[in-house]
Amino acid sequence: MPGWVVAVAVLGATFVVVPVGVLATRADWEHLPALVTGPAALDALGLSLWTAVASTLACVVVGVPLALVLARTWFPGHAALRAVVLLPLVLPPVVSGLALLATLGRRGPVGGLLEDLGIGVAFTTTAVVVAHTYVSLPFLVLSVEGALRVAGTRGELAAATLGASPNRTFWVVTLPAIGPALAGGALLAFARSLGEFGATLTFAGSLQGVTRTLPIEIYLLRETDPDAAVALSMVLVLAALVVVAVVHSAGGTRGLRTALGGSRG
């Protein structure tokens, strides 16, 4: 390996590691429990955790069939659909929030109909889950789609020749084959949801105990209570490190790398 490659790699690693390390040195570890157990912090943490779980479940329910369709079928507009599904990966979160608000807000085409039925979505806890699902879904779809492409269709075809129905083939053959990728994609979606800020603030607002998640609480505290903001930031950093370590150790990013690197169709 050329020496300059190592040097540039060290520079890149330093660029990523140093800010996190400096943030850790700024944290008041002695008083960290007290800083993260205030009423507002606990409300934000609890809301972030349960909305992250809810959005991850929604991603699994919607994302696995979507990934299966993208990996196993072709139809006119297939590439366009895949591009739109992955769009939240590159959209600024604020734009994602505005798109959701335009659709599900009181004046939106869907939100208006729901309002007529007495169902409000925007600026509610439901809006937080919807926003998190919207920005997290591509992570799960990419992971599962990549795993499906790597696995191929041999097992599914064999099950079909033995008389298994498509439904039984899915549950007995397909789902177990993508288990590690599904778990990794779900963890990535959970981590993305836990750190979501822009789309949530735009579509759900910032009401304590209702829509104010942990990232929003950190943003608000950075001016009034920097120590608490740093402490809560470390909570997110530690949670993200755990998720990344679990995904990497389980090999759950293999499907994601495959999908990003060169999926066909």
N, C-alpha and C positions, 0 to 999 in steps of 0.2 A: 504494500500500500504506500503510495507516495506520501512523503512527509507533510506536504502542504495540505493533503486531505485531512490528516490528523489534526493539523493546526487549525484549520477552518472548523472542523467538527468540535474541537475544544472551545473555540470562540462561540459557536452556536449553542453549545451546552451551557456555557457561562452566561450567555444572554438570557437563557430561560431560567437557570437555577438561581442566579444572584438576586433578582428581585424578590423571589419567594423567600430566600434566605434572609434578606434584609427585613422583609415583612415579619418574619419569625423573630428576629432580634428586637423588633419594636413592640412585640406583644408583651403585655404584663402577665407572665405566666403565673406569678404568685397569686394574683387576684383574678385570673382568668375565669374560674367558676362563678365568682360573683358578677363578673361583667356579662357573662352569657346567660345568667339566670334571672335577669330582670323581667318584669311582666311583658314589656314590649318585645324583648328578645325571644322569650319563650313562645309568645304568640306567633312571631314571625317564623321561628324554627319549626314549631308544630305544624303551621300552615304549609311551609315549604315541604316538609316530609310527607304529609299525607297527600298533598296535591301532586308531588313527584311520583308517589306510588300509584295514585289514580291515573295520571297521565301515562305512566309506563304500562299499566294494564290495558289502557285504551290503545296504545301503540301496538301491543302484542295482538290484541283482538283484530285490529284493522290492518296492521302491517304484515302479518304472516300471509294472509290471503293475497294481499297486494303484491308482496314479493313473489309469491308462487305464480301469480298471473304474469308478472314481468319476466320471470325466469323460464316458464314452461310454455308460453304462448307467443304468437306473433299475430298482429292485426294492423290494419292501416292506422297510423297515429301512435303506434307502440313507442317509438323513440320520443315523440312529443310528450306522451303521458309520463314516461320515465323522467324526462327533463323537468316537468312540472312538479312531480312528486319530490324530486331532489332539490327543487328551487329554494326551500327554506334554509338549506345549508349555506347558500351564498347571499341570500337576501339580508340586508340589515334588519335586526330584530324589530326596530321601530316600524319599518315598512310592513313586516309581517303583522304587527299589531294593528296598523292602520287598515290593512286588507281585511283582517278579521272584524274590525270595528265597522268598516263599510258594509260588510256582509251581514253581521249578526247584531249590529247596533240597532237602536230603535227605528232609525230611518233606513236601515238596510233592507234588501229584498227578503231575506230570511228572518232577520230580527224583527221586522215589522209584522210578519205573519205570527211569529211567536208572541209578540206583545199583544196582538189581538186575542190570543188564547190565554193571556195572563201570565206568560212565561218571559221573564227578563233574563238576558244572558250577560250583556255587557256590564262591567263594573260590579260583578258578583264573584263569589268563589268559583262558580262554574266557569266563568270567563278565564280564571287562572288555569284551570285544568285544560280548557280548550286551547289556550295560548301555548301551554307547555307541550301539549300533544302535537300541535302544529309544527313547532320547531324541533321536536325530538323524533318525530316519526321517520325522517330520512335515515337516521342512524340505524334504526332497527331494520328498515327495509334493505339498506345496503348490505348489512351483515348477513341477513337471511338469504337475500338474492344471491350473493356471492357463494354462500354455502351450497345452495341448490345447484348452481352452475358447476361447482366442483364435484358434487356428489353424482351428477348425471342422472339419467332416467333408468339405468339398468335394473335397479331394485324394484322400482315402480312397475316397469314392464313385466318383470318376472312375477310380481304379485298379481298383475292383471291376467297373465296367462294361466295362473293357478285358480282363477275365478274370483279373486277379491274385487269387491266393488270399489269405485273411486273413493268413496268415503272411508272404507276400511283401509285402503292403501294409504290414504293420508295419515290416519291415526297410527297405523302399525309400522309403516315403512318410512314415509316422508318425514314426519315429525321427529321420530327418534334420530334420523340421520342428521337433522339440522339442530339437534338439541344444544350442543356447545355454542354454535353461532347464535342461536336464539337467546341463550343466556347472556352471552357477551353483548349482543345488540340491546337487550333489555337493560343491562347495566349501563351501557353508554347512554341510552335514552334517559335513564334515571338520573345520571350525572348531569346531562344537558338540562334536564328539567330543573334539577336542584339549583343550577346556576343561572337560570333564565332571568332576564331583567327587562330588556327593552320592550318586547312584545307584551309582557305582563303589565308593565306600567302604562302602556298606551291603550290596551284593550280592557284591562281590569281596574286600573287606578291604584290608589294606595290608601286603603282603609284598614286600620289596625284590627287584626283578628278576622278580617274578611278577605282582603286581597293583598295585604302588605306582606310579601314573602321576605325571606332572609336577605337576598341581594338588595331589595328595595330598602329594607331597614338599614343595611350597611351604608347605602348611598345617603340616606337621610342623616345618619349618625356622624358621617365624616366631618361635618361642620360643627355639630353641637357636642359630640363626645367621641373624639378620635380614638381614645383607648378602647372603648366599647366596639367601635367600628373595626379596629384591627383584630380584636379578640374574636368577633363574629366572622371576620375574614378567614382567620386561622381555622375556624370550625369547617368552613367550606373547603379550604385547602386540604385539610386532613381527610375529609370525606372524599374529595376527588382523588387523592392519592390512594386511598383504600380501593376505590372502584377501579382505577387504572391498574393497580397491582393485581386485583382479582381477575380482571379481563385478560391481562397479559399472561398470567400464570395458567389460565384455563385455555389459552389459545383462541379466545373468543373473537379476536380481531382478524382472524384469518379470512373469514368471509368478507369482512369490510375491506381488507386490503385487496382481495380478489376483485370485488365489485368496482373499486376505484381504479384498479390497475388495468383492467382490460376485459371486461365482460362483453360478450358479443350479443347482437340482437338489439 
